């Protein structure tokens, strides 16, 4: 189906939230290829995010996200979205309206080392990873142990390799690490699963909120460090990891950062597969360009060290 415009999403928002008077509507930060998204403003100058799934699999994932967030009562040092209302879509699934979380997006290159924001991010991730696994399992999100997840990663890599768009040197680089079972002996934890700058909110001093929970699962905690491992200043990343290790009840996994770097690189293959699945040539070309760029600079950032 064609993308829904911000105006169409604004109309859906007024149906989802009784009494909502929308006075402005515009595009939201990119929410991937599976959702239409907009930001609307009401007469009281409150801002809301409106999301509608484009396909059945996205609708099911959004339902699981709503279930998870509605049951996420354990104290977290940051805010999570709470639905203000939903409306059933004629083509299936639900359109969801949530008040916009406080703060601004945190782009990893803007993170600075030392106490303050980096410490807050590390402490926040530790709190997320220590949520009771049953909270996530009861919401119906995927649950994997370490070996299941490693095999899932290998299967994703096989699908990416079959496209013919991934440079052979990168495939070898990733396969070597994923076949090293000793690197994958982690304790699975609740994870957000898609942490990027647009999903992480900050007031400049502390982590204030995390949005975009549609890929939440019980899996490798390293996944939630991928965006920092490939984009943050090394000293800032070290500050995050120090705070994380201090706040965790268990010792820090010695291979966490290695798998985080791997997950950050593999995100390019998932983007490629999204483009091919949705037949979006712009996404495919964007993914191919980034894969070629990574291939050209791979020697400067070795894995497995």
C-alpha positions as CSV (number, residue, x, y, z in Angstrom):
1,X,0.0,0.0,0.0
2,X,1.2,3.6,-0.6
3,X,2.7,5.4,2.4
4,X,0.3,7.3,4.6
5,X,0.9,11.0,4.7
6,X,1.2,13.0,8.0
7,X,-2.3,14.4,7.4
8,X,-3.8,10.9,7.1
9,X,-2.0,9.8,10.3
10,X,-3.2,13.0,12.0
11,X,-6.8,12.0,11.1
12,X,-6.2,8.5,12.5
13,X,-4.8,10.1,15.7
14,X,-8.0,12.0,16.3
15,X,-9.9,8.8,16.0
16,X,-7.6,7.0,18.4
17,X,-7.5,9.6,21.1
18,X,-11.0,11.1,21.9
19,X,-10.8,14.9,22.2
20,X,-7.4,15.2,20.5
21,X,-7.4,18.4,18.5
22,X,-4.6,18.3,16.0
23,X,-3.3,21.7,14.9
24,X,-0.1,20.6,13.1
25,X,1.3,17.5,11.6
26,X,4.6,16.6,10.0
27,X,6.9,13.6,9.3
28,X,8.6,11.8,12.2
29,X,12.1,10.6,12.4
30,X,12.5,7.6,10.0
31,X,10.9,4.6,11.7
32,X,12.2,2.1,9.1
33,X,10.5,0.5,6.2
34,X,7.7,-1.2,8.1
35,X,5.8,1.8,9.6
36,X,4.4,5.1,8.6
37,X,5.1,7.7,11.2
38,X,4.2,11.3,12.0
39,X,4.5,13.8,14.8
40,X,1.3,15.8,15.5
41,X,0.8,18.8,17.8
42,X,-2.5,19.5,19.7
43,X,-4.1,22.7,20.7
44,X,-2.2,22.6,24.0
45,X,1.1,22.3,22.2
46,X,1.6,18.7,23.2
47,X,3.5,16.5,20.8
48,X,2.5,13.0,19.9
49,X,4.0,10.3,17.7
50,X,1.6,8.4,15.4
51,X,2.7,5.0,14.0
52,X,0.8,2.7,11.6
53,X,2.2,-0.6,10.3
54,X,2.6,-1.1,6.6
55,X,2.4,-5.0,6.6
56,X,1.0,-7.8,8.8
57,X,4.3,-8.8,10.3
58,X,4.9,-5.2,11.5
59,X,1.3,-5.1,12.9
60,X,2.0,-8.2,15.0
61,X,5.3,-6.8,16.2
62,X,3.6,-3.5,17.2
63,X,1.0,-5.4,19.2
64,X,3.8,-7.2,21.1
65,X,5.5,-3.9,21.7
66,X,2.3,-2.5,23.2
67,X,1.9,-5.5,25.4
68,X,5.5,-5.3,26.6
69,X,5.4,-1.6,27.4
70,X,2.0,-1.8,29.2
71,X,3.5,-4.4,31.5
72,X,6.9,-2.8,32.0
73,X,6.3,-1.7,35.6
74,X,9.8,-2.4,36.9
75,X,11.5,0.9,37.7
76,X,13.8,2.2,35.0
77,X,15.9,5.3,35.1
78,X,14.4,6.6,31.9
79,X,10.9,7.0,30.3
80,X,9.3,4.6,27.9
81,X,6.3,5.3,25.6
82,X,2.8,4.8,26.9
83,X,0.0,4.6,24.4
84,X,-2.5,7.5,24.6
85,X,-4.9,5.6,22.2
86,X,-5.1,3.2,19.3
87,X,-7.5,2.7,16.4
88,X,-8.0,-0.5,14.4
89,X,-7.0,-0.1,10.7
90,X,-9.3,-1.4,8.0
91,X,-6.4,-3.3,6.4
92,X,-5.4,-4.9,9.7
93,X,-3.4,-4.0,12.7
94,X,-3.6,-0.8,14.8
95,X,-2.5,2.8,14.5
96,X,-0.9,3.8,17.8
97,X,-0.6,7.3,19.3
98,X,2.0,8.0,22.1
99,X,3.0,11.2,23.8
100,X,6.4,12.2,22.6
101,X,9.1,11.5,25.2
102,X,11.1,14.3,26.7
103,X,14.5,15.2,25.4
104,X,16.3,15.2,22.1
105,X,17.8,12.3,20.0
106,X,21.3,11.2,21.1
107,X,23.6,10.6,18.2
108,X,26.6,8.5,19.3
109,X,29.2,10.8,17.8
110,X,28.0,13.5,20.2
111,X,28.6,11.4,23.3
112,X,31.5,12.6,25.5
113,X,33.5,10.6,28.0
114,X,33.4,11.0,31.7
115,X,30.6,11.3,34.2
116,X,27.2,12.7,33.2
117,X,25.5,11.5,30.0
118,X,27.8,8.6,29.2
119,X,27.4,7.3,32.7
120,X,23.6,7.7,32.6
121,X,23.5,5.7,29.3
122,X,25.5,2.9,30.8
123,X,23.4,2.8,34.0
124,X,20.2,2.9,31.9
125,X,21.3,-0.1,29.7
126,X,22.2,-2.0,32.8
127,X,18.8,-1.5,34.3
128,X,17.2,-2.6,31.0
129,X,19.3,-5.8,30.9
130,X,18.4,-6.7,34.5
131,X,14.6,-6.6,33.9
132,X,13.0,-10.0,34.8
133,X,13.1,-12.1,31.6
134,X,9.6,-13.2,32.4
135,X,8.3,-9.7,31.7
136,X,9.5,-9.9,28.1
137,X,8.5,-13.5,27.6
138,X,5.0,-12.9,28.9
139,X,4.6,-10.1,26.3
140,X,5.2,-12.5,23.5
141,X,8.4,-11.1,22.2
142,X,11.1,-13.5,20.9
143,X,13.2,-15.3,23.5
144,X,16.6,-16.9,22.5
145,X,19.4,-18.5,24.4
146,X,23.0,-17.8,23.3
147,X,23.4,-20.7,20.9
148,X,19.9,-20.1,19.3
149,X,20.8,-16.5,18.7
150,X,24.2,-17.3,17.2
151,X,22.5,-19.6,14.8
152,X,19.9,-17.0,14.0
153,X,22.7,-14.6,13.2
154,X,24.4,-17.1,10.9
155,X,21.0,-17.7,9.1
156,X,20.7,-13.9,8.5
157,X,24.2,-13.8,7.1
158,X,23.4,-16.7,4.8
159,X,20.4,-14.8,3.4
160,X,22.5,-11.7,3.0
161,X,25.2,-13.6,1.2
162,X,22.7,-15.2,-1.2
163,X,21.8,-11.7,-2.5
164,X,25.2,-11.3,-4.1
165,X,25.4,-7.7,-2.7
166,X,27.8,-8.3,0.2
167,X,31.5,-8.1,-0.5
168,X,33.2,-11.5,0.0
169,X,35.8,-10.1,2.4
170,X,33.1,-8.9,4.8
171,X,31.4,-12.3,4.7
172,X,34.6,-14.0,5.7
173,X,35.2,-11.4,8.4
174,X,31.8,-12.1,10.0
175,X,31.7,-15.9,9.5
176,X,35.0,-16.3,11.3
177,X,33.7,-14.6,14.4
178,X,30.3,-16.2,14.3
179,X,31.8,-19.7,14.0
180,X,33.9,-19.0,17.1
181,X,31.5,-20.5,19.6
182,X,33.6,-19.4,22.6
183,X,32.8,-15.8,21.8
184,X,29.0,-16.5,22.2
185,X,28.8,-17.8,25.7
186,X,26.7,-14.9,27.0
187,X,23.7,-14.8,29.4
188,X,20.7,-13.7,27.4
189,X,18.9,-10.6,28.7
190,X,16.0,-8.4,27.8
191,X,17.2,-6.0,25.0
192,X,15.7,-3.1,23.1
193,X,17.1,-4.6,19.9
194,X,17.2,-1.4,17.7
195,X,19.0,1.3,19.6
196,X,19.9,4.2,17.3
197,X,20.1,7.9,17.9
198,X,16.5,8.5,17.0
199,X,15.3,6.1,19.7
200,X,17.5,7.4,22.5
201,X,16.4,10.6,24.2
202,X,18.5,12.9,26.4
203,X,18.3,16.3,28.0
204,X,22.1,16.8,27.4
205,X,23.0,15.6,30.9
206,X,21.1,12.3,31.3
207,X,19.3,9.6,29.4
208,X,15.6,10.6,29.6
209,X,13.8,8.1,27.4
210,X,13.9,5.2,24.9
211,X,11.4,4.8,22.1
212,X,11.0,2.3,19.3
213,X,10.6,-1.0,21.1
214,X,9.2,-3.0,18.2
215,X,12.4,-5.2,18.0
216,X,12.5,-6.0,21.7
217,X,13.5,-9.5,22.6
218,X,15.5,-11.6,25.0
219,X,18.9,-12.1,23.3
220,X,22.4,-10.8,23.3
221,X,23.0,-7.7,25.5
222,X,25.8,-6.7,23.1
223,X,23.1,-5.8,20.5
224,X,22.2,-2.7,22.6
225,X,25.8,-1.4,22.4
226,X,26.1,-1.8,18.6
227,X,25.2,1.8,17.8
228,X,27.9,3.0,20.2
229,X,30.5,0.5,19.2
230,X,30.4,1.7,15.6
231,X,29.7,5.4,16.1
232,X,30.9,6.7,19.5
233,X,34.3,8.0,20.5
234,X,36.2,5.1,22.1
235,X,36.7,7.1,25.3
236,X,33.0,7.8,25.5
237,X,32.2,4.2,24.9
238,X,34.6,3.2,27.7
239,X,32.8,5.5,30.1
240,X,29.5,3.9,29.1
241,X,30.9,0.4,29.6
242,X,32.4,1.3,33.0
243,X,29.1,2.6,34.3
244,X,27.3,-0.4,32.8
245,X,29.7,-2.9,34.5
246,X,29.4,-1.1,37.8
247,X,25.6,-1.2,37.7
248,X,25.2,-4.9,36.5
249,X,24.9,-7.6,39.1
250,X,27.0,-10.0,37.0
251,X,30.6,-9.6,35.8
252,X,31.0,-7.9,32.4
253,X,31.1,-10.3,29.5
254,X,34.7,-10.0,28.0
255,X,33.4,-10.5,24.5
256,X,30.4,-8.0,24.7
257,X,32.2,-5.2,22.9
258,X,33.4,-7.5,20.2
259,X,29.9,-8.8,19.5
260,X,28.6,-5.3,19.7
261,X,31.0,-4.2,16.9
262,X,29.8,-7.3,14.9
263,X,26.2,-6.4,15.4
264,X,26.8,-2.8,14.3
265,X,28.3,-4.1,11.0
266,X,25.6,-6.7,10.5
267,X,23.0,-4.0,10.8
268,X,24.0,-3.1,7.2
269,X,23.0,-6.6,5.9
270,X,19.6,-6.4,7.7
271,X,19.0,-3.0,6.1
272,X,19.9,-4.6,2.7
273,X,17.4,-7.4,3.4
274,X,14.7,-4.9,4.3
275,X,15.2,-3.1,1.1
276,X,15.0,-6.3,-0.9
277,X,11.9,-7.5,1.0
278,X,10.0,-4.3,0.5
279,X,11.3,-3.8,-3.1
280,X,12.7,-0.4,-2.1
281,X,15.6,0.3,-4.5
282,X,16.7,3.3,-2.5
283,X,17.2,1.2,0.6
284,X,19.0,-1.4,-1.4
285,X,21.4,1.1,-2.9
286,X,22.0,2.8,0.5
287,X,22.8,-0.5,2.1
288,X,25.2,-1.5,-0.8
289,X,27.0,1.8,-0.6
290,X,27.5,1.4,3.1
291,X,28.7,-2.2,2.7
292,X,31.2,-1.1,0.1
293,X,32.4,1.7,2.3
294,X,32.9,-0.7,5.2
295,X,34.7,-3.2,3.0
296,X,37.1,-0.4,1.9
297,X,37.9,0.5,5.5
298,X,37.6,-2.9,7.2
299,X,41.4,-3.3,7.8
300,X,41.4,-0.2,10.0
301,X,38.8,-1.7,12.4
302,X,39.6,-5.4,12.8
303,X,37.3,-7.8,14.6
304,X,38.4,-10.6,16.8
305,X,41.1,-8.8,18.7
